[in-house]
Amino acid sequence: MELVCPAGTPAALRAAADAGADAIYCGFANETNARNFPGLNFTREDLADGVDHAHRKGSKVLVAINTFARAGSVGLWTEAVDTAARCGADAIIAADLAVLDHAASNHPDLRLHLSVQAAANTPEAIRFYAETFGVKRVVLPRVLSVPEIAALNKEIEVEMEVFVFGGLCVMTEGRCSLSSYATGKSPNLTGVCSPPDHVDYHEDPSGKLLARLGGFTIDRFEAGQAAGYPTLCKGQFSAEGKTGYLFEDPVSLNAFEFLGDLAQAGVTALKIEGRQRGKAYIAGVVSAFRKAVDSLSGGGDPKPAIAALKAFSEGGRETAGSYKKTWR
C-alpha cells in the first residue's frame, strides 16, 4: 500500500520525502486548499522545487485543490490546477465539480484523486466521479469501518485511500457547519476550520485557562494542563446536566493495528493527516508508518516506532476511530 504523507511547508515536504513517503500531498497558500492557515502552504516556486526534490527521492507529489470554488469566481481554482500541472505534480486532489471538469478537460494526463471533502462513500457516488471526470482514486471519509470499506471495494473500480493517523473529523467531511457558525468562515469554502484569527486564550480569576473560538468559550483547562487548539467539535459542552466532550474527545487516530485488514479490504493508499504540523511530526510519523507498511511483507517489527507516536497524538491519546465501531 502506498504511504501518502502531509506537507504544510517546503521543509516538511523534504522531511516526508527523506523519511520514505511514497507520495506527499500539499496545497497552495490560498483558499483553494482545506488547510489555509497563515504561514503554511506553497507558492508556485515552492511547489516546483518541492516536486523536483520529491521526484529525486522517488516520491510523488499530490496537490490538494480541495475546497469548493466560489460561484461565478472559479478563476483562482482553475489557475491552481493549471499551476500544479505546469509544476509537474503527479495528481491533484479535488472535490468541486468545476475544478474536476477543468482538470479533466484541460489536463487529460493529470491524474485526478477525489478529495475526502466530496464525502463520497457510496458506489453510486464514486462511480459518478470516475465515469464523468476520470477520477482514479477516492479518499474515503473517516466514518467507515473495515468491513464497510471491503464491501465498497467490491462495487467500484477506483483506488481507495484511507486515513490511518492524525486528527479526526467527527462529521462526514464536506458536511460540517460548526466552524461557519462560530466564525463565519467555512472550512469547505475558505479552507480554514477554526481560523487562528478567531482563536484566543484567556485566564479567568480562578487561574483556569479558557480557550475561545469566535468569542465562544469552548474549553477550560486547569493551571499547567496542556491546552489543545480550540475546534468546536472537540470542545466541552453542557447538556442534560453533564459537561464533557459532546461531539468528539481530543484524541488522534492511529489505525496501525488495522493495516493488514485494510490491505485485505483492498485499500490502495494509507494517508497521514497533519499539514499544519512541523518537521519533527512529519519525520517521526512517516518513518514509523514506513516501517509498519514494510513489515506487512516481512520487513521487521514496527511496534516500538509506532508506540513512540503517542507523543505526537492529541492529548497523548489515540483511537482506532470508525475502523472499530464498538458502539454497534
C-alpha positions in Angstrom: 0.0 0.0 0.0 1.2 3.5 -0.9 2.1 5.7 2.1 0.6 9.2 1.5 2.1 11.9 3.8 1.4 15.6 4.5 3.5 18.6 3.9 2.4 22.1 5.0 5.8 23.7 4.2 8.7 23.0 1.8 10.8 21.9 4.7 8.0 19.4 5.7 7.9 18.1 2.1 11.6 17.4 2.2 11.3 15.7 5.6 8.5 13.5 4.3 10.4 12.5 1.2 13.6 11.8 3.2 11.6 9.6 5.6 10.3 7.4 2.9 6.9 8.7 1.8 5.6 7.2 -1.4 3.5 10.3 -2.1 3.3 13.7 -0.4 0.3 16.0 -0.5 0.4 19.8 -0.2 -1.5 22.9 -1.2 -1.2 26.4 -2.4 -1.1 29.4 0.0 -4.7 30.5 -0.7 -8.2 29.3 -0.1 -8.1 26.6 -2.8 -6.9 24.1 -0.2 -8.5 23.0 3.1 -5.5 23.8 5.3 -5.4 27.5 4.5 -3.5 28.6 7.6 -1.1 31.6 7.9 2.5 30.6 7.5 1.7 27.3 5.7 1.5 26.1 2.2 3.3 26.6 -1.1 4.0 29.3 -3.7 4.4 28.2 -7.4 8.1 28.3 -6.9 7.9 26.3 -3.7 5.9 23.6 -5.5 8.2 23.4 -8.5 11.2 23.0 -6.2 9.3 20.5 -4.0 8.3 18.4 -6.9 11.9 18.2 -8.1 13.2 17.1 -4.7 10.4 14.6 -4.2 10.9 13.0 -7.6 14.7 12.7 -6.9 13.8 10.8 -3.7 11.3 8.6 -5.6 8.2 10.3 -4.1 5.1 11.6 -5.9 3.5 15.0 -5.2 -0.3 15.4 -4.9 -1.7 18.9 -4.8 -4.8 19.5 -2.8 -7.2 21.9 -4.6 -10.0 20.6 -2.5 -12.2 23.4 -1.3 -15.3 24.4 -3.2 -15.0 27.2 -5.7 -17.0 30.4 -5.3 -20.0 30.7 -7.7 -19.1 33.0 -10.6 -15.5 33.2 -9.5 -13.7 30.0 -10.1 -10.5 31.5 -11.6 -8.4 31.0 -8.5 -9.2 27.3 -8.5 -8.7 26.7 -12.2 -5.4 28.6 -12.1 -4.3 26.4 -9.2 -5.0 23.3 -11.4 -3.0 24.8 -14.3 -0.1 25.8 -12.0 0.0 22.3 -10.4 0.2 20.7 -13.9 2.9 23.1 -15.0 5.0 22.3 -11.9 4.9 18.6 -12.7 2.5 17.4 -9.9 1.6 13.8 -10.2 -2.0 14.3 -9.3 -4.5 16.8 -7.9 -6.9 16.1 -5.1 -10.2 17.9 -5.7 -13.9 17.8 -4.7 -15.6 20.7 -6.6 -17.3 19.7 -9.9 -16.0 22.7 -11.8 -12.4 22.0 -10.6 -12.6 18.4 -11.7 -14.2 19.3 -15.0 -11.5 21.9 -15.7 -8.7 19.4 -14.9 -10.3 16.6 -17.0 -10.9 18.9 -20.0 -7.6 20.8 -20.0 -5.1 18.4 -18.5 -6.2 14.9 -19.5 -2.8 13.4 -18.5 -3.0 14.8 -15.0 -4.2 12.1 -12.5 -7.3 13.0 -10.5 -8.0 12.0 -6.9 -11.3 12.7 -5.3 -10.9 14.6 -2.1 -12.4 13.5 1.2 -14.2 16.8 1.1 -16.5 15.3 -1.6 -17.7 12.9 1.1 -18.2 10.2 -1.5 -18.8 6.9 0.4 -21.3 5.0 -1.8 -20.6 3.0 -5.0 -23.0 5.2 -7.0 -21.3 8.5 -5.9 -17.8 7.2 -6.6 -18.8 5.7 -10.0 -20.2 9.1 -11.0 -16.9 10.9 -10.4 -15.0 8.1 -12.1 -17.2 8.0 -15.2 -17.7 11.7 -15.5 -14.2 13.0 -14.8 -11.9 10.0 -14.9 -11.1 10.0 -11.2 -8.6 7.3 -10.4 -8.7 7.3 -6.6 -11.2 8.3 -3.9 -10.1 9.4 -0.4 -12.8 7.9 1.9 -14.4 9.8 4.8 -13.3 8.8 8.3 -16.6 7.2 9.1 -16.3 3.8 7.6 -15.4 0.5 9.3 -13.1 -2.0 7.7 -15.9 -4.4 6.6 -17.7 -1.4 5.1 -14.6 -0.5 3.1 -14.2 -4.1 2.0 -17.8 -4.2 0.8 -17.4 -0.9 -1.1 -14.2 -2.1 -2.8 -16.2 -4.9 -4.4 -18.6 -2.5 -6.0 -16.1 0.0 -7.6 -13.2 0.1 -10.0 -11.5 3.1 -8.3 -8.4 3.0 -6.0 -9.2 3.7 -2.3 -7.2 5.9 0.1 -8.0 5.9 3.8 -6.7 7.9 6.8 -4.5 6.0 9.3 -3.0 8.6 11.6 -3.7 12.1 12.9 -6.6 14.3 13.5 -10.2 13.0 13.2 -13.3 14.7 11.8 -16.5 13.9 13.7 -18.5 14.8 10.6 -18.6 13.2 7.2 -16.1 15.6 5.6 -17.6 18.3 3.5 -20.7 18.3 5.6 -19.6 20.4 8.7 -21.1 23.8 9.6 -19.7 24.2 13.1 -16.8 26.4 12.3 -19.0 28.5 10.0 -21.5 29.0 12.8 -18.8 30.3 15.3 -16.6 32.3 12.9 -18.5 33.0 9.7 -15.7 31.2 7.8 -16.4 27.8 6.2 -13.7 25.2 6.0 -15.2 23.9 2.8 -15.0 27.4 1.1 -12.1 29.3 2.7 -10.1 26.3 3.7 -9.9 27.0 7.4 -11.5 25.0 10.2 -11.3 27.2 13.4 -9.3 30.0 11.8 -6.4 31.2 14.0 -7.5 34.9 13.8 -10.7 33.8 15.7 -8.8 31.9 18.4 -7.8 33.4 21.8 -6.9 32.2 25.3 -8.0 33.9 28.5 -7.2 33.2 32.1 -10.2 33.6 34.5 -9.9 34.8 38.1 -9.5 31.2 39.4 -6.4 30.7 37.3 -8.1 28.4 34.7 -7.2 28.9 31.1 -10.2 29.5 28.8 -9.9 28.5 25.1 -12.2 30.6 22.9 -13.2 30.5 19.2 -15.2 33.3 17.7 -15.9 34.6 21.2 -17.3 31.3 22.3 -15.6 29.6 25.3 -15.3 26.0 24.2 -12.9 24.5 26.7 -11.4 25.2 30.1 -8.0 23.9 31.4 -6.5 23.8 34.8 -3.3 25.7 35.6 -0.4 23.8 34.0 -2.7 21.5 32.0 -1.8 21.2 28.3 -4.3 23.3 26.3 -5.4 22.0 22.9 -6.2 24.1 19.8 -9.9 25.1 20.1 -12.1 23.5 17.5 -15.8 23.3 18.1 -16.1 19.6 17.5 -13.5 19.0 20.2 -14.9 21.5 22.8 -16.7 20.7 26.0 -20.4 21.5 26.3 -23.1 21.2 29.0 -26.1 19.0 28.1 -28.7 17.3 30.2 -26.9 18.3 33.4 -23.5 17.0 32.3 -20.4 18.7 31.0 -18.0 16.9 28.6 -16.9 16.4 25.1 -20.2 16.2 23.4 -19.1 15.7 19.8 -15.6 14.3 19.9 -12.8 13.7 22.5 -9.5 15.5 21.8 -7.8 12.3 20.6 -5.8 11.2 17.5 -6.5 8.4 15.0 -3.9 5.6 15.0 -5.0 2.6 12.8 -1.7 0.7 13.0 -3.5 -2.4 14.2 -5.7 -2.5 11.2 -3.1 -2.2 8.4 -3.3 -5.8 7.5 -7.1 -5.7 7.5 -7.1 -2.6 5.3 -4.8 -4.3 2.8 -7.2 -7.3 2.6 -10.1 -4.9 2.2 -8.5 -3.6 -1.0 -7.1 -0.3 0.2 -4.6 1.2 -2.2 -3.1 4.0 -0.1 -2.7 5.0 3.6 -3.0 8.7 4.4 -1.4 10.5 7.3 -3.1 13.7 8.4 -1.1 16.8 9.6 -0.3 19.5 7.1 -0.3 22.0 9.9 2.3 20.1 11.9 6.1 20.6 12.0 9.0 18.7 10.6 9.5 16.6 13.7 5.9 15.3 13.5 6.3 14.5 9.8 9.7 12.8 10.1 8.6 10.7 13.2 5.2 9.6 11.9 6.3 8.9 8.3 9.3 6.9 9.5 7.1 4.8 11.8 4.5 4.1 9.3 7.1 3.3 6.6 8.3 0.6 9.0 4.8 -0.5 9.6 3.9 -0.8 5.9 7.1 -2.6 5.1 6.5 -5.0 8.0 3.4 -6.4 6.2 5.8 -8.1 3.8 8.2 -9.2 6.5 10.2 -6.0 7.0 10.8 -6.2 10.7 8.9 -5.2 13.9 7.5 -1.7 13.7 5.8 -1.8 17.2 8.4 0.3 19.0 8.3 3.0 16.4 4.5 3.0 16.4 4.4 3.1 20.2 6.6 6.3 20.2 3.9 8.1 18.1 1.8 8.6 21.2 3.9 11.8 21.8 2.5 13.2 18.5 -1.1 12.3 19.4 -3.6 14.9 20.6 -3.6 14.9 24.3 -1.3 11.8 24.2 -4.4 9.7 23.5 -5.2 7.5 20.5 -8.2 5.8 19.0 -9.0 3.4 16.2 -11.9 5.6 15.2 -14.6 4.1 13.0 -12.4 1.2 12.0 -13.6 -0.4 15.2 -17.2 0.6 15.7 -17.6 -0.8 19.2 -20.9 1.0 19.7 -22.6 -1.2 17.1 
